[in-house]
Amino acid sequence: MKTKSTSNTLLFLLLIVAVAFLLSDCVFKKKNTKKQSSFAEQQQIEVNKQDAKLLVEITKVNLNLLELCENIEKSKLNDKIKNVSRKVQLNQLSINENLNQLATQKLISLPDVLFNPFHSNSTSVMSILNEQTFIATAVQEIKDEMKLLDDLEINTTDVDIKVLAIQSKTKLNLSLIQLEYAVTNTNI
């Protein structure tokens, strides 16, 4: 009888050791999974920070162009240039609206007003606004915005942000074409 009791005790102890071993293996795997998911989460946070920084930079360029277009409208430049400026402004307004919608979805804070050299209505600022200055500045700002959008499209893993980048670049290409057309069809 004693051997049966000893064998039952031994079997019971063996069962406890097996269960303890299995549980310790599960706990160890769970800790590793936590470390791996924590690392993945940290990587995603870094990607999101980079996306947010680029979206802020894109918004700054966008707002600069909008301000430039507003000042062209107030200037005494010819109607052809003002017409092109309005078209560029419409494209920029559309891009700005899309940026703000996406930023709201992604909980990203974007600037809404900037200080830039064209922000003043002073005579000195308005006097430097001429056809060549407008075209050169607008083309450079659009190219800067496109470069930032290229970086955003390449580096993001977020599909919504990629779509925004592609749509915005299409609108910017249209603005560049309109500016080039203005240069060839006016006496600049």
N, C-alpha and C positions, 0 to 999 in steps of 0.2 A: 503494500500500500504506500509505503514511503517512497518508493521509486516512481510510482504513478504521480504522486504529489510533487515530487522533485521534477519530474519531466514536464508536468503542467506548469510549474513555476518557471522552469527553464524556457518552455515554449512561450509563456507570457512575457518573460524578460526579453526574449528574442524578438517578439512582436513589438514590444515597446521600442527596442533599439531600431528596428526597421522603420517604424512610424517616425521616430525622431530623425532618422537619417533622411527620409523623404521630405519631412517638413523643413529641415535645415537646407536641403537642396532648393526647395521652393522659395524660401526666404532669400537665399543667396541670389537666385535668378531674378527675383523681384527687385532686389537692390541694384543689380546690374541694369535691369530694364529701366529703373528710375534714373540711373546715371545717364544711360543712353538717351532717354527721352528728354532729360534736362539739357543735355548737350544739343540735341536737335532743336529744342525750344529756344535755346540761346542763339543758335545759328539763325533761326527764323526771325528772332527779334532784331538781330544785326541787319538782316536783309530788309526788314521793315523800316529800320532807322535810315538805311541808305535810300530806300524808296522815298521816304518822307523828305529827306534832305534834297533830293533831286526835284521832287514836286514843288518844294519851296523855291528853289532856284528857278525853275521853269515859270512859276507864278510871278517872280520878280521881273523876269524878262518880259513876260506877257503884260504886266502892268506898265512897264516902261513904254512898250509899244502903244498901248492904249492911250497913255498920256501924250505921247508924241502925236498920235492921230488927232486927239482933241485940240492940241495947239495948232496943228495944220488947219483945222476947220476954222479956228479963230483968226488965222493969219490972212494976209492979203495975197496969197499965192494964187496962181491961175486955177480955173475950175477943173481942168484935167487932173492936176495933182490932187486937188481936194477930193475928186471923185475916186481916184485910186486909194487915197487915204481912207475914205469911208469903207471901201471894200476890204482893205487890210484890217480896219477897225472891226468890221462885222465878223471876220474870221477870228480875230483875237477875242472878241466878246464870246463867241461860241466856244472857243477853247477854254476861256476863263470859266464859263458856266460849267463845262464838263469837269474841269479841275476841281471846282468847288463841290460839285456833286460827289465826285469820287472821294475827295478829302473828308466830306461829311460821313460817307459810308465807312471809311477806314479810320475815322477818328484822328485825322491829321489836321493840325492848325496851319492855315495858310495866311500870308499877309494879304491885306486888302488895300493898303495905301503904301506908297513908297516915296521917299524923297529922291528925285532924279533931276538932272539938269534942265529938263523941259517942263518942270512942275510950276514954274513961275510965269506969270503973265507980264513980267516986266518987259520994258522996251528992249533991253539988251538981249534977253532970251529970244523974244519975238523977231528981233532984227537978224539974228543968225539963222533963223529958219528960212531957208530958201529951197528951191527945188532939189539942188544937188545935196544939200545937207539932209533933207528929208529922205531922199532915195538912199543915200549912203548909210545913214543911220538905221533906217528901216531894214535894209538888206542885211546889215551886220547883226542887228538884234534878232532877225528871223533865223539867220544862220546859227547864232548862239543858241537860240531856243531849240532848233532842230538837233544840234549836237547834244544838248542835254536830254532831249527826247530819245535820241539814239542810245545814249548811255542807259537811260531808264529802261528802254525796251530790252536791251541786251542783258542787263543785270537783274531785273526783277523776275520773281517766280510767280507773281500774281497775274492771273489772266486778265482781270479787269484793268490793271495798270498797263499791260501790254496793248490791249485794245485802245485805251485812251491815247497812248503814245503813237500808235499807227494812224488813228483818226486825226490827231492833231498835226502830224507830219504831212498828211494829205492836204489839210487846210493851209498849212504854211507853204507848201509847194505852190498851191494856187496863188497865194499872196506874192510869192517871188515871181511867178509868171506875170501877174498883173503889174508889178513894179517894172519888170523888164520891158513889158509892152509900153508902159508909160515913158520909159527912157527912149525907146525907139520912135515913139509917135509924138513927142514934144520936142521943143527946141531947148534941150538941156545940155 
